Amino acid sequence: MLQLDSFLPYRLNVLAKRVSKALARQYEDRFGISIPEWRVLAILGREQPLSSNDIVDRSQMDKAKVSRAVTALVERGILARATHPQDQRLLRLSFTAEGRALYDRVAPLALDWERDFLAGLTAEERAALLGLVDRLEKRLGEMGEG
């Protein structure tokens, strides 16, 4: 019989949602950005310009959710759209000056929250956790699941 309390996919999903909601409280009230908008900003903070499809691929978010987040961020002047130099059908997204400033204020908050959250683990446990997550992601790839 399936016991949800010990079924790893269920436990990971619940934990991920709780973590996401807890972290979101740190930036939603202060900066007025949603979880999908933050994920878009976080991805662009690492690499830009990117297309919406690139963001979908990197985030594993639904295409419609990414599209809504991107539209909201463009309308607020946080992101800019430009056409791709080799393919005018493709739009590339990057930070505006305001967007960069926002990211530079929100990212340290996220890192502080993560540090606080992981403070309950030893350095060895944190390293082991990250190693196990890497192995599970690799295993999904081997199984043809992503």
N, CA, C and O atoms as CSV, one atom per row, in Angstrom:
chain,resi,resn,atom,element,x,y,z
A,1,MET,N,N,0.844,-1.185,0.000
A,1,MET,CA,C,0.000,0.000,0.000
A,1,MET,C,C,0.887,1.245,0.000
A,1,MET,O,O,1.907,1.299,0.688
A,2,LEU,N,N,0.493,2.212,-0.760
A,2,LEU,CA,C,1.234,3.474,-0.860
A,2,LEU,C,C,1.031,4.296,0.402
A,2,LEU,O,O,-0.099,4.608,0.777
A,3,GLN,N,N,2.133,4.645,1.052
A,3,GLN,CA,C,2.105,5.492,2.239
A,3,GLN,C,C,2.720,6.833,1.870
A,3,GLN,O,O,3.936,6.928,1.704
A,4,LEU,N,N,1.903,7.866,1.739
A,4,LEU,CA,C,2.410,9.157,1.294
A,4,LEU,C,C,3.503,9.706,2.198
A,4,LEU,O,O,4.433,10.352,1.715
A,5,ASP,N,N,3.410,9.464,3.486
A,5,ASP,CA,C,4.412,9.997,4.417
A,5,ASP,C,C,5.807,9.459,4.163
A,5,ASP,O,O,6.788,10.062,4.599
A,6,SER,N,N,5.917,8.333,3.463
A,6,SER,CA,C,7.239,7.794,3.154
A,6,SER,C,C,7.492,7.693,1.653
A,6,SER,O,O,8.492,7.108,1.238
A,7,PHE,N,N,6.603,8.252,0.834
A,7,PHE,CA,C,6.747,8.229,-0.622
A,7,PHE,C,C,7.554,9.456,-1.041
A,7,PHE,O,O,7.063,10.583,-0.986
A,8,LEU,N,N,8.792,9.224,-1.456
A,8,LEU,CA,C,9.730,10.315,-1.705
A,8,LEU,C,C,9.214,11.371,-2.687
A,8,LEU,O,O,9.358,12.556,-2.388
A,9,PRO,N,N,8.628,11.028,-3.831
A,9,PRO,CA,C,8.134,12.086,-4.727
A,9,PRO,C,C,7.150,13.029,-4.034
A,9,PRO,O,O,7.198,14.241,-4.242
A,10,TYR,N,N,6.274,12.482,-3.225
A,10,TYR,CA,C,5.315,13.311,-2.494
A,10,TYR,C,C,6.028,14.202,-1.495
A,10,TYR,O,O,5.763,15.402,-1.428
A,11,ARG,N,N,6.939,13.617,-0.713
A,11,ARG,CA,C,7.655,14.387,0.308
A,11,ARG,C,C,8.472,15.511,-0.308
A,11,ARG,O,O,8.493,16.623,0.220
A,12,LEU,N,N,9.154,15.231,-1.437
A,12,LEU,CA,C,9.943,16.263,-2.105
A,12,LEU,C,C,9.053,17.385,-2.614
A,12,LEU,O,O,9.409,18.558,-2.505
A,13,ASN,N,N,7.897,17.035,-3.169
A,13,ASN,CA,C,6.971,18.040,-3.682
A,13,ASN,C,C,6.453,18.935,-2.559
A,13,ASN,O,O,6.418,20.157,-2.704
A,14,VAL,N,N,6.056,18.339,-1.454
A,14,VAL,CA,C,5.557,19.117,-0.312
A,14,VAL,C,C,6.650,20.023,0.229
A,14,VAL,O,O,6.410,21.200,0.498
A,15,LEU,N,N,7.846,19.482,0.387
A,15,LEU,CA,C,8.958,20.288,0.896
A,15,LEU,C,C,9.270,21.443,-0.050
A,15,LEU,O,O,9.459,22.576,0.393
A,16,ALA,N,N,9.325,21.161,-1.350
A,16,ALA,CA,C,9.636,22.210,-2.330
A,16,ALA,C,C,8.592,23.324,-2.277
A,16,ALA,O,O,8.942,24.503,-2.333
A,17,LYS,N,N,7.329,22.964,-2.171
A,17,LYS,CA,C,6.284,23.987,-2.111
A,17,LYS,C,C,6.368,24.797,-0.826
A,17,LYS,O,O,6.179,26.013,-0.848
A,18,ARG,N,N,6.648,24.143,0.286
A,18,ARG,CA,C,6.769,24.871,1.552
A,18,ARG,C,C,7.963,25.819,1.530
A,18,ARG,O,O,7.866,26.959,1.983
A,19,VAL,N,N,9.081,25.347,1.004
A,19,VAL,CA,C,10.282,26.184,0.910
A,19,VAL,C,C,10.008,27.378,0.004
A,19,VAL,O,O,10.352,28.512,0.340
A,20,SER,N,N,9.394,27.123,-1.133
A,20,SER,CA,C,9.109,28.191,-2.091
A,20,SER,C,C,8.198,29.240,-1.478
A,20,SER,O,O,8.439,30.436,-1.639
A,21,LYS,N,N,7.151,28.811,-0.774
A,21,LYS,CA,C,6.227,29.757,-0.142
A,21,LYS,C,C,6.920,30.548,0.964
A,21,LYS,O,O,6.714,31.756,1.086
A,22,ALA,N,N,7.732,29.879,1.764
A,22,ALA,CA,C,8.428,30.571,2.855
A,22,ALA,C,C,9.392,31.617,2.301
A,22,ALA,O,O,9.461,32.737,2.806
A,23,LEU,N,N,10.130,31.245,1.267
A,23,LEU,CA,C,11.061,32.188,0.651
A,23,LEU,C,C,10.301,33.331,-0.024
A,23,LEU,O,O,10.725,34.485,0.027
A,24,ALA,N,N,9.182,32.998,-0.651
A,24,ALA,CA,C,8.389,34.021,-1.350
A,24,ALA,C,C,7.928,35.114,-0.402
A,24,ALA,O,O,7.847,36.279,-0.792
A,25,ARG,N,N,7.629,34.755,0.828
A,25,ARG,CA,C,7.201,35.775,1.795
A,25,ARG,C,C,8.281,36.835,1.985
A,25,ARG,O,O,7.976,37.972,2.345
A,26,GLN,N,N,9.534,36.475,1.745
A,26,GLN,CA,C,10.635,37.417,1.922
A,26,GLN,C,C,10.643,38.500,0.847
A,26,GLN,O,O,11.066,39.625,1.112
A,27,TYR,N,N,10.183,38.178,-0.356
A,27,TYR,CA,C,10.270,39.159,-1.434
A,27,TYR,C,C,8.924,39.632,-1.973
A,27,TYR,O,O,8.854,40.673,-2.626
A,28,GLU,N,N,7.861,38.884,-1.710
A,28,GLU,CA,C,6.556,39.323,-2.227
A,28,GLU,C,C,6.112,40.636,-1.590
A,28,GLU,O,O,5.729,41.572,-2.292
A,29,ASP,N,N,6.161,40.704,-0.272
A,29,ASP,CA,C,5.702,41.917,0.410
A,29,ASP,C,C,6.615,43.105,0.147
A,29,ASP,O,O,6.135,44.214,-0.086
A,30,ARG,N,N,7.905,42.888,0.182
A,30,ARG,CA,C,8.868,43.985,0.021
A,30,ARG,C,C,8.973,44.496,-1.401
A,30,ARG,O,O,9.089,45.699,-1.633
A,31,PHE,N,N,8.930,43.561,-2.366
A,31,PHE,CA,C,9.227,43.943,-3.743
A,31,PHE,C,C,8.062,43.723,-4.712
A,31,PHE,O,O,8.145,44.111,-5.877
A,32,GLY,N,N,6.993,43.111,-4.243
A,32,GLY,CA,C,5.820,42.912,-5.082
A,32,GLY,C,C,6.034,41.968,-6.241
A,32,GLY,O,O,5.431,42.140,-7.301
A,33,ILE,N,N,6.890,40.965,-6.056
A,33,ILE,CA,C,7.112,39.997,-7.131
A,33,ILE,C,C,6.639,38.610,-6.686
A,33,ILE,O,O,6.782,38.227,-5.525
A,34,SER,N,N,6.084,37.887,-7.624
A,34,SER,CA,C,5.554,36.554,-7.365
A,34,SER,C,C,6.668,35.514,-7.460
A,34,SER,O,O,7.792,35.818,-7.859
A,35,ILE,N,N,6.332,34.284,-7.086
A,35,ILE,CA,C,7.303,33.191,-7.172
A,35,ILE,C,C,7.783,33.004,-8.616
A,35,ILE,O,O,8.993,32.947,-8.838
A,36,PRO,N,N,6.884,32.907,-9.610
A,36,PRO,CA,C,7.378,32.755,-10.986
A,36,PRO,C,C,8.232,33.943,-11.445
A,36,PRO,O,O,9.226,33.762,-12.149
A,37,GLU,N,N,7.842,35.156,-11.044
A,37,GLU,CA,C,8.639,36.330,-11.423
A,37,GLU,C,C,10.029,36.257,-10.807
A,37,GLU,O,O,11.015,36.582,-11.468
A,38,TRP,N,N,10.120,35.836,-9.552
A,38,TRP,CA,C,11.428,35.694,-8.916
A,38,TRP,C,C,12.271,34.646,-9.636
A,38,TRP,O,O,13.471,34.836,-9.833
A,39,ARG,N,N,11.646,33.548,-10.024
A,39,ARG,CA,C,12.411,32.494,-10.723
A,39,ARG,C,C,12.960,33.022,-12.051
A,39,ARG,O,O,14.099,32.726,-12.413
A,40,VAL,N,N,12.157,33.798,-12.771
A,40,VAL,CA,C,12.632,34.402,-14.018
A,40,VAL,C,C,13.818,35.314,-13.724
A,40,VAL,O,O,14.838,35.250,-14.411
A,41,LEU,N,N,13.688,36.164,-12.703
A,41,LEU,CA,C,14.786,37.068,-12.338
A,41,LEU,C,C,16.037,36.294,-11.942
A,41,LEU,O,O,17.148,36.651,-12.334
A,42,ALA,N,N,15.852,35.234,-11.164
A,42,ALA,CA,C,17.000,34.447,-10.701
A,42,ALA,C,C,17.738,33.810,-11.881
A,42,ALA,O,O,18.968,33.780,-11.903
A,43,ILE,N,N,16.997,33.310,-12.847
A,43,ILE,CA,C,17.624,32.699,-14.023
A,43,ILE,C,C,18.354,33.756,-14.839
A,43,ILE,O,O,19.481,33.528,-15.278
A,44,LEU,N,N,17.729,34.904,-15.045
A,44,LEU,CA,C,18.380,35.975,-15.802
A,44,LEU,C,C,19.544,36.583,-15.025
A,44,LEU,O,O,20.462,37.139,-15.627
A,45,GLY,N,N,19.517,36.485,-13.714
A,45,GLY,CA,C,20.636,36.968,-12.906
A,45,GLY,C,C,21.891,36.159,-13.139
A,45,GLY,O,O,23.003,36.641,-12.923
A,46,ARG,N,N,21.712,34.937,-13.577
A,46,ARG,CA,C,22.855,34.054,-13.856
A,46,ARG,C,C,23.346,34.199,-15.294
A,46,ARG,O,O,24.544,34.128,-15.569
A,47,GLU,N,N,22.390,34.403,-16.208
A,47,GLU,CA,C,22.748,34.459,-17.636
A,47,GLU,C,C,21.691,35.255,-18.390
A,47,GLU,O,O,20.491,35.045,-18.212
A,48,GLN,N,N,22.146,36.153,-19.217
A,48,GLN,CA,C,21.237,36.901,-20.080
A,48,GLN,C,C,22.008,37.440,-21.263
A,48,GLN,O,O,23.227,37.580,-21.174
A,49,PRO,N,N,21.363,37.743,-22.348
A,49,PRO,CA,C,19.937,37.624,-22.587
A,49,PRO,C,C,19.525,36.168,-22.826
A,49,PRO,O,O,20.325,35.338,-23.259
A,50,LEU,N,N,18.260,35.888,-22.530
A,50,LEU,CA,C,17.667,34.582,-22.769
A,50,LEU,C,C,16.282,34.767,-23.368
A,50,LEU,O,O,15.662,35.819,-23.206
A,51,SER,N,N,15.804,33.752,-24.052
A,51,SER,CA,C,14.430,33.764,-24.548
A,51,SER,C,C,13.517,33.180,-23.472
A,51,SER,O,O,13.988,32.573,-22.510
A,52,SER,N,N,12.230,33.365,-23.639
A,52,SER,CA,C,11.269,32.740,-22.721
A,52,SER,C,C,11.411,31.223,-22.735
A,52,SER,O,O,11.298,30.574,-21.695
A,53,ASN,N,N,11.658,30.659,-23.917
A,53,ASN,CA,C,11.846,29.204,-24.010
A,53,ASN,C,C,13.068,28.747,-23.225
A,53,ASN,O,O,13.046,27.686,-22.601
A,54,ASP,N,N,14.138,29.544,-23.254
A,54,ASP,CA,C,15.325,29.217,-22.457
A,54,ASP,C,C,14.967,29.184,-20.971
A,54,ASP,O,O,15.418,28.308,-20.233
A,55,ILE,N,N,14.156,30.141,-20.548
A,55,ILE,CA,C,13.754,30.218,-19.142
A,55,ILE,C,C,12.888,29.020,-18.777
A,55,ILE,O,O,13.046,28.450,-17.697
A,56,VAL,N,N,11.974,28.632,-19.664
A,56,VAL,CA,C,11.152,27.439,-19.437
A,56,VAL,C,C,12.056,26.224,-19.249
A,56,VAL,O,O,11.867,25.449,-18.312
A,57,ASP,N,N,13.031,26.056,-20.132
A,57,ASP,CA,C,13.941,24.912,-20.055
A,57,ASP,C,C,14.734,24.897,-18.752
A,57,ASP,O,O,14.900,23.842,-18.140
A,58,ARG,N,N,15.219,26.051,-18.328
A,58,ARG,CA,C,16.062,26.121,-17.133
A,58,ARG,C,C,15.258,26.009,-15.836
A,58,ARG,O,O,15.766,25.507,-14.834
A,59,SER,N,N,14.025,26.467,-15.853
A,59,SER,CA,C,13.229,26.526,-14.622
A,59,SER,C,C,12.300,25.330,-14.431
A,59,SER,O,O,11.861,25.054,-13.315
A,60,GLN,N,N,12.003,24.629,-15.507
A,60,GLN,CA,C,11.001,23.562,-15.485
A,60,GLN,C,C,9.609,24.103,-15.139
A,60,GLN,O,O,8.738,23.348,-14.708
A,61,MET,N,N,9.403,25.405,-15.328
A,61,MET,CA,C,8.078,25.987,-15.128
A,61,MET,C,C,7.259,25.833,-16.398
A,61,MET,O,O,7.807,25.693,-17.491
A,62,ASP,N,N,5.972,25.861,-16.246
A,62,ASP,CA,C,5.045,25.820,-17.360
A,62,ASP,C,C,5.252,27.047,-18.248
A,62,ASP,O,O,5.502,28.147,-17.753
A,63,LYS,N,N,5.147,26.849,-19.562
A,63,LYS,CA,C,5.372,27.938,-20.517
A,63,LYS,C,C,4.431,29.115,-20.273
A,63,LYS,O,O,4.852,30.268,-20.361
A,64,ALA,N,N,3.165,28.839,-19.970
A,64,ALA,CA,C,2.203,29.918,-19.724
A,64,ALA,C,C,2.579,30.709,-18.470
A,64,ALA,O,O,2.422,31.930,-18.442
A,65,LYS,N,N,3.067,30.034,-17.447
A,65,LYS,CA,C,3.456,30.714,-16.211
A,65,LYS,C,C,4.658,31.621,-16.463
A,65,LYS,O,O,4.715,32.741,-15.954
A,66,VAL,N,N,5.619,31.133,-17.251
A,66,VAL,CA,C,6.782,31.957,-17.604
A,66,VAL,C,C,6.334,33.155,-18.427
A,66,VAL,O,O,6.795,34.274,-18.203
A,67,SER,N,N,5.445,32.926,-19.369
A,67,SER,CA,C,4.967,34.011,-20.222
A,67,SER,C,C,4.284,35.103,-19.396
A,67,SER,O,O,4.527,36.290,-19.614
A,68,ARG,N,N,3.435,34.706,-18.455
A,68,ARG,CA,C,2.759,35.695,-17.601
A,68,ARG,C,C,3.768,36.453,-16.748
A,68,ARG,O,O,3.660,37.670,-16.591
A,69,ALA,N,N,4.748,35.740,-16.196
A,69,ALA,CA,C,5.761,36.392,-15.359
A,69,ALA,C,C,6.579,37.378,-16.190
A,69,ALA,O,O,6.825,38.502,-15.755
A,70,VAL,N,N,6.997,36.965,-17.370
A,70,VAL,CA,C,7.789,37.834,-18.241
A,70,VAL,C,C,6.981,39.069,-18.625
A,70,VAL,O,O,7.497,40.186,-18.573
A,71,THR,N,N,5.731,38.880,-19.005
A,71,THR,CA,C,4.872,40.014,-19.382
A,71,THR,C,C,4.756,41.008,-18.232
A,71,THR,O,O,4.876,42.216,-18.435
A,72,ALA,N,N,4.526,40.503,-17.040
A,72,ALA,CA,C,4.398,41.389,-15.872
A,72,ALA,C,C,5.698,42.146,-15.614
A,72,ALA,O,O,5.677,43.339,-15.312
A,73,LEU,N,N,6.819,41.456,-15.733
A,73,LEU,CA,C,8.113,42.102,-15.486
A,73,LEU,C,C,8.451,43.126,-16.569
A,73,LEU,O,O,9.052,44.158,-16.271
A,74,VAL,N,N,8.080,42.860,-17.800
A,74,VAL,CA,C,8.295,43.831,-18.884
A,74,VAL,C,C,7.408,45.049,-18.653
A,74,VAL,O,O,7.859,46.186,-18.794
A,75,GLU,N,N,6.154,44.813,-18.300
A,75,GLU,CA,C,5.230,45.930,-18.067
A,75,GLU,C,C,5.681,46.809,-16.904
A,75,GLU,O,O,5.415,48.011,-16.902
A,76,ARG,N,N,6.349,46.236,-15.930
A,76,ARG,CA,C,6.843,47.013,-14.780
A,76,ARG,C,C,8.199,47.657,-15.049
A,76,ARG,O,O,8.726,48.371,-14.196
A,77,GLY,N,N,8.763,47.410,-16.222
A,77,GLY,CA,C,10.046,48.012,-16.565
A,77,GLY,C,C,11.238,47.306,-15.940
A,77,GLY,O,O,12.320,47.884,-15.839
A,78,ILE,N,N,11.050,46.075,-15.525
A,78,ILE,CA,C,12.122,45.297,-14.891
A,78,ILE,C,C,12.912,44.511,-15.934
A,78,ILE,O,O,14.121,44.318,-15.798
A,79,LEU,N,N,12.216,44.064,-16.972
A,79,LEU,CA,C,12.860,43.354,-18.079
A,79,LEU,C,C,12.636,44.120,-19.375
A,79,LEU,O,O,11.647,44.835,-19.534
A,80,ALA,N,N,13.574,43.956,-20.293
A,80,ALA,CA,C,13.457,44.518,-21.637
A,80,ALA,C,C,13.465,43.370,-22.634
A,80,ALA,O,O,14.158,42.370,-22.448
A,81,ARG,N,N,12.686,43.531,-23.692
A,81,ARG,CA,C,12.665,42.556,-24.792
A,81,ARG,C,C,13.400,43.157,-25.982
A,81,ARG,O,O,13.245,44.336,-26.297
A,82,ALA,N,N,14.192,42.334,-26.627
A,82,ALA,CA,C,14.864,42.750,-27.866
A,82,ALA,C,C,14.823,41.574,-28.827
A,82,ALA,O,O,14.838,40.420,-28.397
A,83,THR,N,N,14.771,41.853,-30.115
A,83,THR,CA,C,14.761,40.760,-31.090
A,83,THR,C,C,16.159,40.180,-31.230
A,83,THR,O,O,17.166,40.872,-31.079
A,84,HIS,N,N,16.184,38.901,-31.519
A,84,HIS,CA,C,17.443,38.180,-31.716
A,84,HIS,C,C,18.076,38.667,-33.014
A,84,HIS,O,O,17.381,38.798,-34.021
A,85,PRO,N,N,19.389,38.941,-33.011
A,85,PRO,CA,C,20.018,39.484,-34.223
A,85,PRO,C,C,19.951,38.548,-35.431
A,85,PRO,O,O,19.903,39.017,-36.568
A,86,GLN,N,N,19.946,37.224,-35.199
A,86,GLN,CA,C,19.901,36.284,-36.325
A,86,GLN,C,C,18.492,35.791,-36.658
A,86,GLN,O,O,18.264,35.270,-37.750
A,87,ASP,N,N,17.555,35.949,-35.740
A,87,ASP,CA,C,16.200,35.456,-35.972
A,87,ASP,C,C,15.208,36.446,-35.369
A,87,ASP,O,O,14.996,36.463,-34.156
A,88,GLN,N,N,14.605,37.266,-36.221
A,88,GLN,CA,C,13.713,38.325,-35.764
A,88,GLN,C,C,12.459,37.795,-35.064
A,88,GLN,O,O,11.751,38.554,-34.402
A,89,ARG,N,N,12.181,36.489,-35.210
A,89,ARG,CA,C,11.015,35.909,-34.534
A,89,ARG,C,C,11.276,35.672,-33.055
A,89,ARG,O,O,10.335,35.580,-32.266
A,90,LEU,N,N,12.538,35.573,-32.674
A,90,LEU,CA,C,12.896,35.284,-31.286
A,90,LEU,C,C,13.097,36.567,-30.490
A,90,LEU,O,O,13.712,37.524,-30.963
A,91,LEU,N,N,12.568,36.564,-29.281
A,91,LEU,CA,C,12.757,37.696,-28.380
A,91,LEU,C,C,13.738,37.301,-27.284
A,91,LEU,O,O,13.662,36.211,-26.717
A,92,ARG,N,N,14.648,38.204,-27.005
A,92,ARG,CA,C,15.626,37.976,-25.948
A,92,ARG,C,C,15.313,38.906,-24.795
A,92,ARG,O,O,15.004,40.082,-24.989
A,93,LEU,N,N,15.398,38.364,-23.594
A,93,LEU,CA,C,15.059,39.105,-22.389
A,93,LEU,C,C,16.317,39.436,-21.608
A,93,LEU,O,O,17.236,38.624,-21.507
A,94,SER,N,N,16.342,40.632,-21.063
A,94,SER,CA,C,17.452,41.036,-20.200
A,94,SER,C,C,16.936,42.054,-19.194
A,94,SER,O,O,15.848,42.607,-19.352
A,95,PHE,N,N,17.729,42.292,-18.160
A,95,PHE,CA,C,17.357,43.271,-17.146
A,95,PHE,C,C,17.442,44.686,-17.703
A,95,PHE,O,O,18.311,45.002,-18.515
A,96,THR,N,N,16.529,45.519,-17.252
A,96,THR,CA,C,16.703,46.956,-17.393
A,96,THR,C,C,17.574,47.376,-16.206
A,96,THR,O,O,17.898,46.546,-15.356
A,97,ALA,N,N,17.948,48.633,-16.140
A,97,ALA,CA,C,18.714,49.113,-14.981
A,97,ALA,C,C,17.905,48.895,-13.700
A,97,ALA,O,O,18.450,48.497,-12.670
A,98,GLU,N,N,16.600,49.159,-13.778
A,98,GLU,CA,C,15.739,48.938,-12.613
A,98,GLU,C,C,15.681,47.453,-12.242
A,98,GLU,O,O,15.678,47.098,-11.064
A,99,GLY,N,N,15.635,46.602,-13.251
A,99,GLY,CA,C,15.600,45.161,-13.018
A,99,GLY,C,C,16.869,44.656,-12.363
A,99,GLY,O,O,16.819,43.834,-11.448
A,100,ARG,N,N,18.011,45.148,-12.831
A,100,ARG,CA,C,19.290,44.763,-12.226
A,100,ARG,C,C,19.343,45.197,-10.764
A,100,ARG,O,O,19.806,44.451,-9.902
A,101,ALA,N,N,18.865,46.409,-10.497
A,101,ALA,CA,C,18.861,46.915,-9.120
A,101,ALA,C,C,17.944,46.069,-8.242
A,101,ALA,O,O,18.279,45.777,-7.094
A,102,LEU,N,N,16.804,45.678,-8.771
A,102,LEU,CA,C,15.883,44.827,-8.014
A,102,LEU,C,C,16.529,43.477,-7.718
A,102,LEU,O,O,16.513,43.009,-6.580
A,103,TYR,N,N,17.090,42.865,-8.739
A,103,TYR,CA,C,17.757,41.578,-8.549
A,103,TYR,C,C,18.864,41.698,-7.496
A,103,TYR,O,O,19.007,40.823,-6.642
A,104,ASP,N,N,19.627,42.757,-7.556
A,104,ASP,CA,C,20.735,42.955,-6.614
A,104,ASP,C,C,20.240,43.150,-5.179
A,104,ASP,O,O,21.003,42.949,-4.234
A,105,ARG,N,N,18.990,43.532,-5.005
A,105,ARG,CA,C,18.418,43.655,-3.660
A,105,ARG,C,C,17.770,42.354,-3.203
A,105,ARG,O,O,17.827,42.018,-2.020
A,106,VAL,N,N,17.153,41.617,-4.128
A,106,VAL,CA,C,16.426,40.406,-3.756
A,106,VAL,C,C,17.367,39.206,-3.586
A,106,VAL,O,O,17.173,38.407,-2.671
A,107,ALA,N,N,18.364,39.069,-4.437
A,107,ALA,CA,C,19.251,37.893,-4.386
A,107,ALA,C,C,19.915,37.715,-3.020
A,107,ALA,O,O,19.934,36.594,-2.513
A,108,PRO,N,N,20.458,38.763,-2.401
A,108,PRO,CA,C,21.056,38.562,-1.073
A,108,PRO,C,C,20.029,38.108,-0.026
A,108,PRO,O,O,20.358,37.338,0.876
A,109,LEU,N,N,18.802,38.583,-0.151
A,109,LEU,CA,C,17.738,38.122,0.745
A,109,LEU,C,C,17.513,36.624,0.603
A,109,LEU,O,O,17.383,35.908,1.596
A,110,ALA,N,N,17.470,36.160,-0.634
A,110,ALA,CA,C,17.270,34.735,-0.897
A,110,ALA,C,C,18.434,33.921,-0.330
A,110,ALA,O,O,18.224,32.867,0.270
A,111,LEU,N,N,19.648,34.407,-0.519
A,111,LEU,CA,C,20.814,33.692,0.007
A,111,LEU,C,C,20.834,33.680,1.532
A,111,LEU,O,O,21.214,32.678,2.138
A,112,ASP,N,N,20.429,34.780,2.154
A,112,ASP,CA,C,20.335,34.824,3.615
A,112,ASP,C,C,19.294,33.835,4.121
A,112,ASP,O,O,19.516,33.137,5.110
A,113,TRP,N,N,18.143,33.780,3.427
A,113,TRP,CA,C,17.094,32.842,3.826
A,113,TRP,C,C,17.599,31.407,3.716
A,113,TRP,O,O,17.388,30.596,4.619
A,114,GLU,N,N,18.267,31.097,2.605
A,114,GLU,CA,C,18.802,29.745,2.417
A,114,GLU,C,C,19.799,29.399,3.521
A,114,GLU,O,O,19.773,28.295,4.066
A,115,ARG,N,N,20.667,30.336,3.843
A,115,ARG,CA,C,21.663,30.120,4.894
A,115,ARG,C,C,20.976,29.807,6.225
A,115,ARG,O,O,21.376,28.891,6.944
A,116,ASP,N,N,19.942,30.579,6.539
A,116,ASP,CA,C,19.193,30.366,7.770
A,116,ASP,C,C,18.491,29.011,7.755
A,116,ASP,O,O,18.518,28.286,8.750
A,117,PHE,N,N,17.866,28.668,6.638
A,117,PHE,CA,C,17.159,27.393,6.492
A,117,PHE,C,C,18.106,26.212,6.673
A,117,PHE,O,O,17.771,25.242,7.353
A,118,LEU,N,N,19.281,26.294,6.068
A,118,LEU,CA,C,20.232,25.181,6.130
A,118,LEU,C,C,21.070,25.169,7.402
A,118,LEU,O,O,21.856,24.247,7.618
A,119,ALA,N,N,20.908,26.183,8.244
A,119,ALA,CA,C,21.684,26.247,9.490
A,119,ALA,C,C,21.398,25.064,10.405
A,119,ALA,O,O,22.191,24.765,11.298
A,120,GLY,N,N,20.288,24.398,10.194
A,120,GLY,CA,C,19.970,23.214,10.988
A,120,GLY,C,C,20.754,21.984,10.590
A,120,GLY,O,O,20.645,20.942,11.235
A,121,LEU,N,N,21.540,22.092,9.542
A,121,LEU,CA,C,22.372,20.976,9.072
A,121,LEU,C,C,23.841,21.318,9.271
A,121,LEU,O,O,24.232,22.484,9.232
A,122,THR,N,N,24.647,20.288,9.482
A,122,THR,CA,C,26.092,20.510,9.552
A,122,THR,C,C,26.616,20.734,8.135
A,122,THR,O,O,25.911,20.479,7.159
A,123,ALA,N,N,27.842,21.205,8.031
A,123,ALA,CA,C,28.465,21.404,6.718
A,123,ALA,C,C,28.505,20.085,5.948
A,123,ALA,O,O,28.280,20.061,4.738
A,124,GLU,N,N,28.790,18.996,6.646
A,124,GLU,CA,C,28.842,17.680,5.994
A,124,GLU,C,C,27.458,17.262,5.500
A,124,GLU,O,O,27.330,16.701,4.412
A,125,GLU,N,N,26.428,17.530,6.293
A,125,GLU,CA,C,25.064,17.192,5.878
A,125,GLU,C,C,24.625,18.029,4.682
A,125,GLU,O,O,23.960,17.520,3.780
A,126,ARG,N,N,24.991,19.303,4.668
A,126,ARG,CA,C,24.652,20.154,3.515
A,126,ARG,C,C,25.327,19.620,2.256
A,126,ARG,O,O,24.702,19.530,1.199
A,127,ALA,N,N,26.597,19.270,2.374
A,127,ALA,CA,C,27.324,18.722,1.216
A,127,ALA,C,C,26.695,17.404,0.764
A,127,ALA,O,O,26.547,17.159,-0.433
A,128,ALA,N,N,26.333,16.570,1.714
A,128,ALA,CA,C,25.713,15.283,1.371
A,128,ALA,C,C,24.365,15.505,0.696
A,128,ALA,O,O,24.045,14.827,-0.281
A,129,LEU,N,N,23.572,16.445,1.204
A,129,LEU,CA,C,22.275,16.742,0.615
A,129,LEU,C,C,22.425,17.183,-0.839
A,129,LEU,O,O,21.730,16.676,-1.720
A,130,LEU,N,N,23.323,18.119,-1.087
A,130,LEU,CA,C,23.538,18.588,-2.462
A,130,LEU,C,C,24.035,17.457,-3.359
A,130,LEU,O,O,23.622,17.349,-4.514
A,131,GLY,N,N,24.911,16.624,-2.834
A,131,GLY,CA,C,25.397,15.479,-3.603
A,131,GLY,C,C,24.278,14.509,-3.943
A,131,GLY,O,O,24.221,13.997,-5.061
A,132,LEU,N,N,23.394,14.254,-2.999
A,132,LEU,CA,C,22.267,13.351,-3.243
A,132,LEU,C,C,21.288,13.940,-4.255
A,132,LEU,O,O,20.774,13.222,-5.114
A,133,VAL,N,N,21.032,15.230,-4.159
A,133,VAL,CA,C,20.152,15.884,-5.141
A,133,VAL,C,C,20.757,15.769,-6.534
A,133,VAL,O,O,20.050,15.469,-7.495
A,134,ASP,N,N,22.053,16.006,-6.647
A,134,ASP,CA,C,22.737,15.856,-7.944
A,134,ASP,C,C,22.576,14.435,-8.482
A,134,ASP,O,O,22.286,14.244,-9.663
A,135,ARG,N,N,22.761,13.451,-7.623
A,135,ARG,CA,C,22.650,12.054,-8.060
A,135,ARG,C,C,21.226,11.714,-8.481
A,135,ARG,O,O,21.024,10.989,-9.455
A,136,LEU,N,N,20.236,12.231,-7.754
A,136,LEU,CA,C,18.844,11.967,-8.118
A,136,LEU,C,C,18.490,12.639,-9.445
A,136,LEU,O,O,17.761,12.064,-10.254
A,137,GLU,N,N,18.999,13.851,-9.673
A,137,GLU,CA,C,18.770,14.509,-10.965
A,137,GLU,C,C,19.418,13.722,-12.097
A,137,GLU,O,O,18.831,13.567,-13.168
A,138,LYS,N,N,20.619,13.229,-11.858
A,138,LYS,CA,C,21.313,12.425,-12.877
A,138,LYS,C,C,20.513,11.147,-13.156
A,138,LYS,O,O,20.371,10.736,-14.307
A,139,ARG,N,N,19.995,10.527,-12.099
A,139,ARG,CA,C,19.231,9.304,-12.268
A,139,ARG,C,C,17.965,9.547,-13.078
A,139,ARG,O,O,17.585,8.708,-13.895
A,140,LEU,N,N,17.311,10.681,-12.865
A,140,LEU,CA,C,16.135,11.013,-13.685
A,140,LEU,C,C,16.518,11.064,-15.163
A,140,LEU,O,O,15.795,10.556,-16.021
A,141,GLY,N,N,17.658,11.681,-15.445
A,141,GLY,CA,C,18.132,11.730,-16.829
A,141,GLY,C,C,18.369,10.348,-17.398
A,141,GLY,O,O,18.024,10.073,-18.547
A,142,GLU,N,N,18.959,9.476,-16.592
A,142,GLU,CA,C,19.202,8.096,-17.035
A,142,GLU,C,C,17.911,7.355,-17.299
A,142,GLU,O,O,17.856,6.467,-18.150
A,143,MET,N,N,16.869,7.721,-16.567
A,143,MET,CA,C,15.561,7.081,-16.726
A,143,MET,C,C,14.784,7.705,-17.891
A,143,MET,O,O,13.671,7.277,-18.196
A,144,GLY,N,N,15.376,8.721,-18.542
A,144,GLY,CA,C,14.702,9.380,-19.656
A,144,GLY,C,C,13.644,10.364,-19.208
A,144,GLY,O,O,12.721,10.676,-19.961
A,145,GLU,N,N,13.769,10.850,-17.995
A,145,GLU,CA,C,12.753,11.731,-17.428
A,145,GLU,C,C,13.224,13.165,-17.308
A,145,GLU,O,O,12.712,13.901,-16.464
A,146,GLY,N,N,14.147,13.576,-18.091
A,146,GLY,CA,C,14.465,14.982,-18.031
A,146,GLY,C,C,15.902,15.263,-18.066
A,146,GLY,O,O,16.306,16.425,-18.021
